[in-house]
Amino acid sequence: MEELIVKAVRLVHIAAGFTALVIAPLAMIARKGGDAHRRWGKIFFYAMAVVTVTAIIIGIIRPNVFLAMVAVFSFHMIASGYRALYHKRLHEGQRPGRWDIILQASAGVINGGLFIWGITNMMLGNRNSATILFLVFGMIGSLMVWRNLQRFFKRSHEKQEWLFAHMTGFLGGYIATVSAFSAVNMVFIKPVWLQWLWPTILGAPLIALWVNYYRKKFTRGRRARDVVEVRIR
């Protein structure tokens, strides 16, 4: 019975992961904020939610702490990017909602655990792929939590800060999706840690460049409504 449950959950996990992998680029190329962008973005978000839940279930049934924690790491970025759409008035004093605090606090615990596990094993001399992955994912996740909390509580805000947070969260989540696909299908890449981390190594600078591209548009006097279709929530 357990084997059947695992197989069924794994099939759902694979289907949702494939959907997220294919759908995300459609949201990227569509006009930001338009109907197509919102439609593909929502499908990507819910597909990743299914990926996360199924990964946690499999990680519990077939004890795999790394699988479950990385699933939470990935979904934290996407959920933060989604919630950013509700934070368009931070520059006017808007405060984070209860779910924002719960999301960041939960992710802080998980990512902090990843980082502590990684740094502890590194100090003990266990410099294998698992240690490197725990350390890197924990560090990136903890940094994302810190930046989100800083965005909520700092005194001054960019007016388009919500847009940059949305882009960073969703694109970071997509990198995590590609990382999981690579780890499963690109086993020819060695060492093992590189199977997981090459998308981050390539994708993180591209995200920074893309955000900077939009930031420059705004510093030249462009309004958000001239660049994306804004719907204030």
SENUKE-202921 format. One record per residue (C-alpha): residue number from 1; residue in three letters; chain; x, y, z. Coordinates in nm, 4 decimals. Example, Ala and Ser with C-alpha at 12.3 -4.5 7.8 and 13.67 -1.06 7.14 Angstrom:
// residues 2
+------+------+-------+----------+----------+----------+
! resi ! resn ! chain !        x !        y !        z !
+------+------+-------+----------+----------+----------+
!    1 !  ALA !     A !   1.2300 !  -0.4500 !   0.7800 !
!    2 !  SER !     A !   1.3670 !  -0.1060 !   0.7140 !
+------+------+-------+----------+----------+----------+
// end
This chain:
// residues 233
+------+------+-------+----------+----------+----------+
! resi ! resn ! chain !        x !        y !        z !
+------+------+-------+----------+----------+----------+
!    1 !  MET !     A !   0.0000 !   0.0000 !   0.0000 !
!    2 !  GLU !     A !   0.2784 !   0.2400 !   0.0920 !
!    3 !  GLU !     A !   0.4506 !   0.1698 !  -0.2384 !
!    4 !  LEU !     A !   0.1316 !   0.2527 !  -0.4324 !
!    5 !  ILE !     A !   0.0883 !   0.5784 !  -0.2414 !
!    6 !  VAL !     A !   0.4476 !   0.6801 !  -0.3095 !
!    7 !  LYS !     A !   0.4121 !   0.5981 !  -0.6801 !
!    8 !  ALA !     A !   0.0873 !   0.7959 !  -0.7085 !
!    9 !  VAL !     A !   0.2287 !   1.0967 !  -0.5246 !
!   10 !  ARG !     A !   0.5485 !   1.0813 !  -0.7306 !
!   11 !  LEU !     A !   0.3465 !   1.0830 !  -1.0551 !
!   12 !  VAL !     A !   0.1573 !   1.3914 !  -0.9393 !
!   13 !  HIS !     A !   0.4882 !   1.5477 !  -0.8353 !
!   14 !  ILE !     A !   0.6456 !   1.4847 !  -1.1754 !
!   15 !  ALA !     A !   0.3401 !   1.6123 !  -1.3639 !
!   16 !  ALA !     A !   0.3259 !   1.9312 !  -1.1580 !
!   17 !  GLY !     A !   0.7007 !   1.9842 !  -1.1903 !
!   18 !  PHE !     A !   0.6885 !   1.9433 !  -1.5672 !
!   19 !  THR !     A !   0.3967 !   2.1859 !  -1.5863 !
!   20 !  ALA !     A !   0.5902 !   2.4458 !  -1.3857 !
!   21 !  LEU !     A !   0.9011 !   2.3954 !  -1.5989 !
!   22 !  VAL !     A !   0.7125 !   2.4529 !  -1.9245 !
!   23 !  ILE !     A !   0.4630 !   2.7200 !  -1.8165 !
!   24 !  ALA !     A !   0.7003 !   2.9657 !  -1.6484 !
!   25 !  PRO !     A !   0.8694 !   3.0791 !  -1.9732 !
!   26 !  LEU !     A !   0.5257 !   3.1658 !  -2.1141 !
!   27 !  ALA !     A !   0.4688 !   3.4036 !  -1.8223 !
!   28 !  MET !     A !   0.8163 !   3.5510 !  -1.8735 !
!   29 !  ILE !     A !   0.7617 !   3.6448 !  -2.2376 !
!   30 !  ALA !     A !   0.4052 !   3.7761 !  -2.1919 !
!   31 !  ARG !     A !   0.3492 !   4.1455 !  -2.1181 !
!   32 !  LYS !     A !   0.4043 !   4.1947 !  -1.7483 !
!   33 !  GLY !     A !   0.0752 !   4.2288 !  -1.5627 !
!   34 !  GLY !     A !  -0.1357 !   4.1409 !  -1.8663 !
!   35 !  ASP !     A !  -0.4003 !   3.8681 !  -1.8706 !
!   36 !  ALA !     A !  -0.1676 !   3.6098 !  -2.0281 !
!   37 !  HIS !     A !   0.1099 !   3.6871 !  -1.7802 !
!   38 !  ARG !     A !  -0.1277 !   3.6545 !  -1.4870 !
!   39 !  ARG !     A !  -0.2824 !   3.3324 !  -1.6203 !
!   40 !  TRP !     A !   0.0506 !   3.1543 !  -1.6797 !
!   41 !  GLY !     A !   0.1903 !   3.2922 !  -1.3546 !
!   42 !  LYS !     A !  -0.0992 !   3.1514 !  -1.1532 !
!   43 !  ILE !     A !  -0.0647 !   2.8098 !  -1.3177 !
!   44 !  PHE !     A !   0.3071 !   2.8144 !  -1.2363 !
!   45 !  PHE !     A !   0.2364 !   2.9149 !  -0.8750 !
!   46 !  TYR !     A !  -0.0195 !   2.6401 !  -0.8136 !
!   47 !  ALA !     A !   0.1907 !   2.3803 !  -0.9955 !
!   48 !  MET !     A !   0.4792 !   2.4646 !  -0.7624 !
!   49 !  ALA !     A !   0.2467 !   2.4435 !  -0.4628 !
!   50 !  VAL !     A !   0.1607 !   2.0875 !  -0.5689 !
!   51 !  VAL !     A !   0.5309 !   2.0108 !  -0.6215 !
!   52 !  THR !     A !   0.6058 !   2.1318 !  -0.2697 !
!   53 !  VAL !     A !   0.3268 !   1.9381 !  -0.0988 !
!   54 !  THR !     A !   0.4050 !   1.6148 !  -0.2847 !
!   55 !  ALA !     A !   0.7785 !   1.6509 !  -0.2145 !
!   56 !  ILE !     A !   0.7073 !   1.6897 !   0.1565 !
!   57 !  ILE !     A !   0.4774 !   1.3843 !   0.1531 !
!   58 !  ILE !     A !   0.7409 !   1.1727 !  -0.0222 !
!   59 !  GLY !     A !   1.0094 !   1.3084 !   0.2076 !
!   60 !  ILE !     A !   0.8077 !   1.1978 !   0.5110 !
!   61 !  ILE !     A !   0.7048 !   0.8539 !   0.3824 !
!   62 !  ARG !     A !   1.0535 !   0.7792 !   0.2517 !
!   63 !  PRO !     A !   1.2518 !   0.9842 !   0.5030 !
!   64 !  ASN !     A !   1.4406 !   1.2433 !   0.3014 !
!   65 !  VAL !     A !   1.4910 !   1.5638 !   0.4946 !
!   66 !  PHE !     A !   1.6813 !   1.7283 !   0.2102 !
!   67 !  LEU !     A !   1.3977 !   1.6766 !  -0.0396 !
!   68 !  ALA !     A !   1.1352 !   1.8208 !   0.1954 !
!   69 !  MET !     A !   1.3458 !   2.1181 !   0.3041 !
!   70 !  VAL !     A !   1.4492 !   2.2115 !  -0.0509 !
!   71 !  ALA !     A !   1.0815 !   2.1976 !  -0.1520 !
!   72 !  VAL !     A !   1.0016 !   2.4534 !   0.1185 !
!   73 !  PHE !     A !   1.3057 !   2.6590 !   0.0131 !
!   74 !  SER !     A !   1.1739 !   2.6729 !  -0.3452 !
!   75 !  PHE !     A !   0.8152 !   2.7529 !  -0.2550 !
!   76 !  HIS !     A !   0.9204 !   3.0287 !  -0.0155 !
!   77 !  MET !     A !   1.0654 !   3.2275 !  -0.3048 !
!   78 !  ILE !     A !   0.7601 !   3.1798 !  -0.5235 !
!   79 !  ALA !     A !   0.5146 !   3.2534 !  -0.2420 !
!   80 !  SER !     A !   0.7128 !   3.5668 !  -0.1505 !
!   81 !  GLY !     A !   0.7013 !   3.6751 !  -0.5146 !
!   82 !  TYR !     A !   0.3265 !   3.6171 !  -0.5245 !
!   83 !  ARG !     A !   0.2657 !   3.8055 !  -0.1998 !
!   84 !  ALA !     A !   0.4708 !   4.0975 !  -0.3350 !
!   85 !  LEU !     A !   0.1760 !   4.1718 !  -0.5644 !
!   86 !  TYR !     A !  -0.0200 !   4.2677 !  -0.2531 !
!   87 !  HIS !     A !   0.2500 !   4.5072 !  -0.1328 !
!   88 !  LYS !     A !   0.2186 !   4.7884 !  -0.3838 !
!   89 !  ARG !     A !   0.1726 !   5.0490 !  -0.1104 !
!   90 !  LEU !     A !   0.4735 !   4.9763 !   0.1099 !
!   91 !  HIS !     A !   0.6073 !   5.3203 !   0.0205 !
!   92 !  GLU !     A !   0.2881 !   5.4656 !   0.1714 !
!   93 !  GLY !     A !   0.3312 !   5.2839 !   0.5026 !
!   94 !  GLN !     A !   0.1540 !   4.9550 !   0.4212 !
!   95 !  ARG !     A !   0.2387 !   4.6836 !   0.6760 !
!   96 !  PRO !     A !   0.2868 !   4.3114 !   0.6068 !
!   97 !  GLY !     A !  -0.0084 !   4.0832 !   0.6665 !
!   98 !  ARG !     A !  -0.0269 !   3.7883 !   0.9024 !
!   99 !  TRP !     A !   0.0441 !   3.5406 !   0.6237 !
!  100 !  ASP !     A !   0.3533 !   3.7360 !   0.5226 !
!  101 !  ILE !     A !   0.4976 !   3.7027 !   0.8720 !
!  102 !  ILE !     A !   0.4048 !   3.3328 !   0.8924 !
!  103 !  LEU !     A !   0.5643 !   3.2687 !   0.5527 !
!  104 !  GLN !     A !   0.8904 !   3.4432 !   0.6366 !
!  105 !  ALA !     A !   0.9120 !   3.2977 !   0.9873 !
!  106 !  SER !     A !   0.8565 !   2.9413 !   0.8618 !
!  107 !  ALA !     A !   1.1090 !   2.9863 !   0.5845 !
!  108 !  GLY !     A !   1.3537 !   3.1388 !   0.8306 !
!  109 !  VAL !     A !   1.3401 !   2.8256 !   1.0456 !
!  110 !  ILE !     A !   1.3791 !   2.5890 !   0.7484 !
!  111 !  ASN !     A !   1.6542 !   2.7830 !   0.5737 !
!  112 !  GLY !     A !   1.8315 !   2.8463 !   0.9027 !
!  113 !  GLY !     A !   1.8254 !   2.4716 !   0.9643 !
!  114 !  LEU !     A !   1.9716 !   2.4036 !   0.6209 !
!  115 !  PHE !     A !   2.2500 !   2.6542 !   0.6769 !
!  116 !  ILE !     A !   2.3359 !   2.5357 !   1.0287 !
!  117 !  TRP !     A !   2.3436 !   2.1721 !   0.9145 !
!  118 !  GLY !     A !   2.5702 !   2.2661 !   0.6238 !
!  119 !  ILE !     A !   2.8116 !   2.4878 !   0.8170 !
!  120 !  THR !     A !   2.8337 !   2.2347 !   1.1026 !
!  121 !  ASN !     A !   2.9259 !   1.9496 !   0.8695 !
!  122 !  MET !     A !   3.1680 !   2.1734 !   0.6823 !
!  123 !  MET !     A !   3.3467 !   2.2525 !   1.0096 !
!  124 !  LEU !     A !   3.3549 !   1.8822 !   1.0935 !
!  125 !  GLY !     A !   3.5315 !   1.8142 !   0.7636 !
!  126 !  ASN !     A !   3.2381 !   1.6546 !   0.5819 !
!  127 !  ARG !     A !   3.2818 !   1.8488 !   0.2587 !
!  128 !  ASN !     A !   3.0631 !   1.6290 !   0.0375 !
!  129 !  SER !     A !   2.7948 !   1.7363 !  -0.2098 !
!  130 !  ALA !     A !   2.5150 !   1.7172 !   0.0495 !
!  131 !  THR !     A !   2.7023 !   1.9525 !   0.2813 !
!  132 !  ILE !     A !   2.7668 !   2.2016 !   0.0010 !
!  133 !  LEU !     A !   2.4016 !   2.1946 !  -0.1078 !
!  134 !  PHE !     A !   2.2664 !   2.2409 !   0.2449 !
!  135 !  LEU !     A !   2.5085 !   2.5268 !   0.3023 !
!  136 !  VAL !     A !   2.4360 !   2.7086 !  -0.0258 !
!  137 !  PHE !     A !   2.0579 !   2.6636 !  -0.0222 !
!  138 !  GLY !     A !   2.0425 !   2.7583 !   0.3451 !
!  139 !  MET !     A !   2.2498 !   3.0702 !   0.2867 !
!  140 !  ILE !     A !   2.0464 !   3.1824 !  -0.0164 !
!  141 !  GLY !     A !   1.7153 !   3.1089 !   0.1552 !
!  142 !  SER !     A !   1.8152 !   3.2893 !   0.4736 !
!  143 !  LEU !     A !   1.9272 !   3.5900 !   0.2693 !
!  144 !  MET !     A !   1.5894 !   3.5954 !   0.0930 !
!  145 !  VAL !     A !   1.4078 !   3.5873 !   0.4273 !
!  146 !  TRP !     A !   1.6239 !   3.8734 !   0.5575 !
!  147 !  ARG !     A !   1.5653 !   4.0835 !   0.2455 !
!  148 !  ASN !     A !   1.1898 !   4.0290 !   0.2633 !
!  149 !  LEU !     A !   1.1740 !   4.1262 !   0.6307 !
!  150 !  GLN !     A !   1.3955 !   4.4260 !   0.5611 !
!  151 !  ARG !     A !   1.1607 !   4.5291 !   0.2820 !
!  152 !  PHE !     A !   0.8661 !   4.5192 !   0.5220 !
!  153 !  PHE !     A !   1.0186 !   4.7188 !   0.8040 !
!  154 !  LYS !     A !   1.2762 !   4.9591 !   0.6614 !
!  155 !  ARG !     A !   1.1931 !   5.3298 !   0.6723 !
!  156 !  SER !     A !   1.2270 !   5.4237 !   0.3054 !
!  157 !  HIS !     A !   1.1009 !   5.2324 !   0.0031 !
!  158 !  GLU !     A !   1.1279 !   5.2432 !  -0.3720 !
!  159 !  LYS !     A !   0.7829 !   5.2885 !  -0.5197 !
!  160 !  GLN !     A !   0.8340 !   4.9890 !  -0.7503 !
!  161 !  GLU !     A !   0.9868 !   4.7687 !  -0.4825 !
!  162 !  TRP !     A !   0.6962 !   4.5264 !  -0.5045 !
!  163 !  LEU !     A !   0.7741 !   4.4658 !  -0.8729 !
!  164 !  PHE !     A !   1.1391 !   4.3843 !  -0.8072 !
!  165 !  ALA !     A !   1.0390 !   4.1483 !  -0.5234 !
!  166 !  HIS !     A !   0.7828 !   3.9791 !  -0.7482 !
!  167 !  MET !     A !   1.0332 !   3.9266 !  -1.0274 !
!  168 !  THR !     A !   1.3073 !   3.8032 !  -0.7944 !
!  169 !  GLY !     A !   1.0771 !   3.5603 !  -0.6149 !
!  170 !  PHE !     A !   0.9247 !   3.3999 !  -0.9225 !
!  171 !  LEU !     A !   1.2477 !   3.3858 !  -1.1203 !
!  172 !  GLY !     A !   1.4309 !   3.2437 !  -0.8199 !
!  173 !  GLY !     A !   1.1593 !   2.9819 !  -0.7858 !
!  174 !  TYR !     A !   1.1966 !   2.8907 !  -1.1510 !
!  175 !  ILE !     A !   1.5715 !   2.8475 !  -1.1044 !
!  176 !  ALA !     A !   1.4905 !   2.6031 !  -0.8242 !
!  177 !  THR !     A !   1.2591 !   2.4164 !  -1.0637 !
!  178 !  VAL !     A !   1.5340 !   2.3898 !  -1.3235 !
!  179 !  SER !     A !   1.7739 !   2.2769 !  -1.0499 !
!  180 !  ALA !     A !   1.5457 !   1.9889 !  -0.9522 !
!  181 !  PHE !     A !   1.5037 !   1.8906 !  -1.3197 !
!  182 !  SER !     A !   1.8819 !   1.8989 !  -1.3634 !
!  183 !  ALA !     A !   1.9452 !   1.6874 !  -1.0524 !
!  184 !  VAL !     A !   1.7100 !   1.4169 !  -1.1799 !
!  185 !  ASN !     A !   1.7923 !   1.4197 !  -1.5512 !
!  186 !  MET !     A !   2.1432 !   1.5616 !  -1.5950 !
!  187 !  VAL !     A !   2.3319 !   1.3007 !  -1.3966 !
!  188 !  PHE !     A !   2.6208 !   1.3271 !  -1.6408 !
!  189 !  ILE !     A !   2.7182 !   1.6572 !  -1.4754 !
!  190 !  LYS !     A !   2.9854 !   1.6059 !  -1.2116 !
!  191 !  PRO !     A !   3.0279 !   1.6647 !  -0.9229 !
!  192 !  VAL !     A !   2.6765 !   1.6066 !  -0.7903 !
!  193 !  TRP !     A !   2.6496 !   1.9497 !  -0.6264 !
!  194 !  LEU !     A !   2.6987 !   2.1105 !  -0.9676 !
!  195 !  GLN !     A !   2.3897 !   1.9285 !  -1.0993 !
!  196 !  TRP !     A !   2.1906 !   2.1313 !  -0.8454 !
!  197 !  LEU !     A !   2.3767 !   2.4597 !  -0.8502 !
!  198 !  TRP !     A !   2.4595 !   2.5394 !  -1.2140 !
!  199 !  PRO !     A !   2.1131 !   2.6992 !  -1.2687 !
!  200 !  THR !     A !   2.1781 !   2.9295 !  -0.9708 !
!  201 !  ILE !     A !   2.5300 !   3.0111 !  -1.0890 !
!  202 !  LEU !     A !   2.3934 !   3.1147 !  -1.4298 !
!  203 !  GLY !     A !   2.0521 !   3.2428 !  -1.3274 !
!  204 !  ALA !     A !   2.1291 !   3.4652 !  -1.0277 !
!  205 !  PRO !     A !   2.3334 !   3.7184 !  -1.2331 !
!  206 !  LEU !     A !   2.0620 !   3.7188 !  -1.5025 !
!  207 !  ILE !     A !   1.7958 !   3.8017 !  -1.2414 !
!  208 !  ALA !     A !   2.0116 !   4.0876 !  -1.1133 !
!  209 !  LEU !     A !   2.0547 !   4.2205 !  -1.4671 !
!  210 !  TRP !     A !   1.6819 !   4.1960 !  -1.5414 !
!  211 !  VAL !     A !   1.5844 !   4.3770 !  -1.2209 !
!  212 !  ASN !     A !   1.8461 !   4.6432 !  -1.2911 !
!  213 !  TYR !     A !   1.7054 !   4.6835 !  -1.6430 !
!  214 !  TYR !     A !   1.3630 !   4.7726 !  -1.5037 !
!  215 !  ARG !     A !   1.5090 !   4.9842 !  -1.2243 !
!  216 !  LYS !     A !   1.6889 !   5.1983 !  -1.4836 !
!  217 !  LYS !     A !   1.3604 !   5.2529 !  -1.6664 !
!  218 !  PHE !     A !   1.2066 !   5.3953 !  -1.3512 !
!  219 !  THR !     A !   1.5062 !   5.6153 !  -1.2696 !
!  220 !  ARG !     A !   1.4628 !   5.7712 !  -1.6152 !
!  221 !  GLY !     A !   1.1171 !   5.8871 !  -1.5162 !
!  222 !  ARG !     A !   0.9060 !   5.6004 !  -1.6494 !
!  223 !  ARG !     A !   0.5978 !   5.5178 !  -1.4433 !
!  224 !  ALA !     A !   0.5136 !   5.1606 !  -1.3458 !
!  225 !  ARG !     A !   0.1953 !   5.1795 !  -1.5538 !
!  226 !  ASP !     A !   0.4038 !   5.2619 !  -1.8606 !
!  227 !  VAL !     A !   0.6130 !   4.9482 !  -1.8172 !
!  228 !  VAL !     A !   0.3713 !   4.6894 !  -1.6768 !
!  229 !  GLU !     A !  -0.0042 !   4.6580 !  -1.6365 !
!  230 !  VAL !     A !  -0.0479 !   4.7496 !  -1.2710 !
!  231 !  ARG !     A !  -0.3535 !   4.6432 !  -1.0719 !
!  232 !  ILE !     A !  -0.3483 !   4.7858 !  -0.7228 !
!  233 !  ARG !     A !  -0.4738 !   4.5369 !  -0.4601 !
+------+------+-------+----------+----------+----------+
// end
